[in-house]
């Protein structure tokens, strides 16, 4: 935890304070800028702010040696100006990325400034910044503080705030000091973008009457917070629209059954999760900004005595009204990010449901194809079953273990002479011989047909047999439906519970110690009455102690019989 210094709060030109920044080392480009804004004295509504872009060392020297800056400070004091110069003097610095991103600088400094070290030391002397700005800028989190400092009979109000995060752009830091006696505000805004610079110029030009108000820098801080929240919400909205369009495309592709964009689908789902996480981070970032803004505005409005002067009463009321409006706008930005996260979550769930539906449809199609293939295989197996006996008998007849000779018949079923060439003979008279057939072919047909009939009948008997009458691989018969082991019905198993000895009490305690309701006993009453009548008719139907059936109450001989449970 950092405690803002109150005894000596100013940033100094000491080496420890100066080494916090890395200065111009030849890496500045056209996007780096420093802008000086000045407004002093009585300002007409049509008068614009005097601003100057500090591009090189000559511009810096001219601005720092200008009479406006050089004449307002007391050489004997570094805490306050000597003359009353109502207005403000602001220095806007371009984005100050971390110095370690510039490998050529070779420095351990935290940030880079596009100015020289000598010029920065003069800025420290002129703008009276709070020394907590160093720790606030390097903390990577939002920070704000207010200090009403008194020294040498002079009251100074110092305001420090940062909007810093590693996950988001448009970070900003402010260090400002207000001198109530001189009605002068001096401050430096670090990491100010060009768009933010234009916004600040427009706001100050539209309201020149607040040039010397104590809440000037607080108002700029709140406006920058609102602008940052707007940019975060717009960024989240753009990413949300992009992901939703990709999800809609994948939904259309999924519905038509196209399986080609698998990589696209995976990347889109990953992007979806990233954007949802981004939405949640944006909500938390805006919530933190709102809390910081609410806290610091309430703190300054309560502790700033200068803002309560009658001269500033009207402008102070306007500032407070604007602060409330900014709180409402921040709530709206949080709601936008939250709704975007909900939309993305719904889109992801819908995409998963559609993908599951398509997968189920594909599974049904595959199951139908498998059923068709099984049916085809069944037909093929049936045909093979028909041909199997014939091919088996043909193979047996063709084996060399049999000798079929002199049993030929011609086409008129007459036996040919013994010297008649047979069909298929390769003798000399092969062409002169007639066509004959083996008489054993009839035997082959009879045996084949009989075996085919036996095979078909066996298959039909097996197919009609109930699956419950078959045995598994261990030789155990499959259980029948409604039984637990294949031999004892489950209804009988449940009924054996009624054969247990009579209960000692009429009611049974429930899970919490209460007695069962009478309705449960009423439901069991018919069953118990049935078994009581059964025992009274069949003396051997129940077993007493020792395994002998008795119905004369010998089981309870020598002791009182328990009361009936009903």
Order of alpha helices (4+ residues) and beta strands (2+ residues): alpha-beta-beta-beta-alpha-alpha-beta-beta-alpha-alpha-beta-beta-beta-beta-alpha-alpha-alpha-alpha-beta-beta-alpha-alpha-alpha
